[in-house]
Amino acid sequence: MNIQTRKLVLIEEFLRINDESLITKLESFIKLEKKLSHERNLKPMLLNEFHEMIDQAKQDSDAGRVISHQELRKKVKTWK
């Protein structure tokens, strides 16, 4: 059985569930697994990479390639 078929079977099973506490447990389980999966894929940054990022940020700031907090908030509002 391929993954797409397995997903469809799982969805069908999920749709038959009438127990709200079981749905809540499944939601919690999925959120936890997504978080753990994300954390497993994180890789520590090397110290020299960190220093390079700081140097780049200083160069950007010195060259005026920055925006204020207020400007950023305005831009973010337009993303929705």
Secondary structure, 3 states (H helix, E strand, C coil): CCHHHHHHHHHHHHHCCCCHHHHHHHHHHHHHHHHHHHHHHCCCCCHHHHHHHHHHHHHHHHCCCCCCHHHHHHHHHHCC
